[in-house]
Amino acid sequence: MYRLVKQLNEVNIVGEYILLDAEHFGPFLFSLVHVFRNAVVHGIGTPDYRESLQNIPFGSLRVSQKVEAGVLSIRIEDDGSGETRAGQDWRFRCRGI
């Protein structure tokens, strides 16, 4: 069984308070579970890795939302080190892209 060895320090939610129709937006909002999971699993390093970069051992997520000109915008960010362009190029070459 897979066990996640990463922990979150905090989840910051900023922006407007937006009330959405659950019947209309429900499936989309439930799909965000995968976005949050991806941010933790792939975006935030393990405590040992984070400490090697002189970061606190536990990661953070930031969620912001707004409505502008009738368009809902939701942004989910992690404080991980990110992927370099070279890493992306290598991954795409391996996939033949």
C-alpha positions, -999 to +999 in steps of 0.1 A: +000+000+000+013+035-009+018+059+019+023+096+013+053+108+033+046+145+027+027+168+050+011+202+046+020+231+068-011+251+057-036+257+031-043+294+025-076+303+008-077+339-005-100+358-027-137+364-030-163+344-013-182+328-042-214+309-039-218+284-067-248+263-078-239+228-067-261+212-093-243+230-121-207+232-108-207+201-085-190+177-109-163+203-117-157+210-081-154+173-072-128+169-099-106+194-081-097+167-056-074+153-083-058+188-087-051+191-050-038+155-048-014+162-078-001+194-061+008+175-030+021+143-046+040+159-074+045+195-064+057+193-028+089+175-020+095+151+009+105+167+042+141+156+037+143+171+002+127+203+013+152+207+042+181+201+018+169+232-001+167+251+033+129+251+032+106+242+061+099+204+060+062+208+053+047+222+022+019+247+017-010+252-008-026+285-018-060+286-033-074+318-048-106+324-067-124+353-084-150+361-109-141+386-136-164+395-164-186+365-156-157+340-157-148+319-127-111+316-121-096+292-095-059+290-090-042+262-069-005+267-061+020+247-042+053+259-028+074+231-043+105+237-062+088+231-096+100+214-127+128+229-149+124+234-186+152+208-191+132+183-171+101+189-192+120+186-224+135+153-213+101+139-202+085+149-236+114+133-256+109+101-236+073+101-247+081+109-283+064+144-281 
